Protein backbone atom coordinates (compact mmCIF):
# COMPACT_ATOMS: atom_id res chain seq x y z
CA UNK A 1 0.00 0.00 0.00
CA UNK A 2 1.40 3.38 -0.96
CA UNK A 3 1.11 5.88 1.86
CA UNK A 4 3.01 8.79 0.31
CA UNK A 5 -0.13 10.93 -0.02
CA UNK A 6 -1.26 10.31 3.56
CA UNK A 7 -0.55 12.62 6.47
CA UNK A 8 2.08 11.65 9.02
CA UNK A 9 -0.66 10.84 11.52
CA UNK A 10 -2.49 8.60 9.06
CA UNK A 11 0.72 6.77 8.15
CA UNK A 12 1.41 6.20 11.86
CA UNK A 13 -2.07 4.74 12.38
CA UNK A 14 -1.64 2.47 9.36
CA UNK A 15 1.72 1.23 10.63
CA UNK A 16 0.27 0.50 14.07
CA UNK A 17 -2.75 -1.31 12.63
CA UNK A 18 -0.68 -3.37 10.24
CA UNK A 19 1.31 -4.71 13.20
CA UNK A 20 -1.80 -6.03 14.96
CA UNK A 21 -3.72 -9.27 14.53
CA UNK A 22 -6.80 -9.08 12.28
CA UNK A 23 -9.25 -9.42 15.19
CA UNK A 24 -7.66 -6.50 17.03
CA UNK A 25 -7.69 -4.39 13.83
CA UNK A 26 -11.38 -5.15 13.39
CA UNK A 27 -12.09 -4.18 17.00
CA UNK A 28 -10.22 -0.88 16.63
CA UNK A 29 -11.97 -0.16 13.34
CA UNK A 30 -15.32 -0.56 15.09
CA UNK A 31 -14.17 1.89 17.79
CA UNK A 32 -13.02 4.40 15.16
CA UNK A 33 -16.33 4.11 13.32
CA UNK A 34 -18.21 4.68 16.59
CA UNK A 35 -16.10 7.75 17.34
CA UNK A 36 -16.71 9.06 13.84
CA UNK A 37 -20.46 8.53 14.15
CA UNK A 38 -20.46 10.31 17.52
CA UNK A 39 -18.52 13.24 16.03
CA UNK A 40 -20.93 13.47 13.09
CA UNK A 41 -23.86 13.48 15.51
CA UNK A 42 -22.27 16.27 17.56
CA UNK A 43 -21.61 18.25 14.38
CA UNK A 44 -25.24 17.80 13.33
CA UNK A 45 -26.45 19.09 16.71
CA UNK A 46 -24.06 22.03 16.54
CA UNK A 47 -25.25 22.92 13.04
CA UNK A 48 -28.89 22.56 14.06
CA UNK A 49 -28.47 24.77 17.11
CA UNK A 50 -26.53 27.38 15.15
CA UNK A 51 -29.18 27.52 12.44
CA UNK A 52 -32.20 27.46 14.75
CA UNK A 53 -31.61 27.71 18.52
CA UNK A 54 -35.22 28.64 19.27
CA UNK A 55 -36.57 25.10 19.92
CA UNK A 56 -33.70 24.33 22.34
CA UNK A 57 -34.17 27.67 24.12
CA UNK A 58 -37.90 26.95 24.43
CA UNK A 59 -37.21 23.47 25.89
CA UNK A 60 -34.67 24.90 28.36
CA UNK A 61 -37.10 27.59 29.53
CA UNK A 62 -39.84 24.99 29.89
CA UNK A 63 -37.54 22.69 31.89
CA UNK A 64 -36.53 25.55 34.18
CA UNK A 65 -40.16 26.54 34.69
CA UNK A 66 -41.04 22.92 35.55
CA UNK A 67 -38.11 22.69 37.97
CA UNK A 68 -39.02 25.95 39.71
CA UNK A 69 -42.60 24.71 39.92
CA UNK A 70 -41.48 21.62 41.80
CA UNK A 71 -42.14 19.22 38.94
CA UNK A 72 -38.62 17.81 38.64
CA UNK A 73 -36.95 14.91 40.39
CA UNK A 74 -33.30 14.49 41.32
CA UNK A 75 -31.37 12.26 38.96
CA UNK A 76 -29.64 9.19 40.28
CA UNK A 77 -26.18 8.87 38.85
C-alpha positions in Angstrom: 0.0 0.0 0.0 1.4 3.4 -1.0 1.1 5.9 1.9 3.0 8.8 0.3 -0.1 10.9 0.0 -1.3 10.3 3.6 -0.5 12.6 6.5 2.1 11.6 9.0 -0.7 10.8 11.5 -2.5 8.6 9.1 0.7 6.8 8.2 1.4 6.2 11.9 -2.1 4.7 12.4 -1.6 2.5 9.4 1.7 1.2 10.6 0.3 0.5 14.1 -2.8 -1.3 12.6 -0.7 -3.4 10.2 1.3 -4.7 13.2 -1.8 -6.0 15.0 -3.7 -9.3 14.5 -6.8 -9.1 12.3 -9.2 -9.4 15.2 -7.7 -6.5 17.0 -7.7 -4.4 13.8 -11.4 -5.2 13.4 -12.1 -4.2 17.0 -10.2 -0.9 16.6 -12.0 -0.2 13.3 -15.3 -0.6 15.1 -14.2 1.9 17.8 -13.0 4.4 15.2 -16.3 4.1 13.3 -18.2 4.7 16.6 -16.1 7.8 17.3 -16.7 9.1 13.8 -20.5 8.5 14.1 -20.5 10.3 17.5 -18.5 13.2 16.0 -20.9 13.5 13.1 -23.9 13.5 15.5 -22.3 16.3 17.6 -21.6 18.2 14.4 -25.2 17.8 13.3 -26.5 19.1 16.7 -24.1 22.0 16.5 -25.3 22.9 13.0 -28.9 22.6 14.1 -28.5 24.8 17.1 -26.5 27.4 15.1 -29.2 27.5 12.4 -32.2 27.5 14.8 -31.6 27.7 18.5 -35.2 28.6 19.3 -36.6 25.1 19.9 -33.7 24.3 22.3 -34.2 27.7 24.1 -37.9 26.9 24.4 -37.2 23.5 25.9 -34.7 24.9 28.4 -37.1 27.6 29.5 -39.8 25.0 29.9 -37.5 22.7 31.9 -36.5 25.5 34.2 -40.2 26.5 34.7 -41.0 22.9 35.6 -38.1 22.7 38.0 -39.0 26.0 39.7 -42.6 24.7 39.9 -41.5 21.6 41.8 -42.1 19.2 38.9 -38.6 17.8 38.6 -37.0 14.9 40.4 -33.3 14.5 41.3 -31.4 12.3 39.0 -29.6 9.2 40.3 -26.2 8.9 38.8 
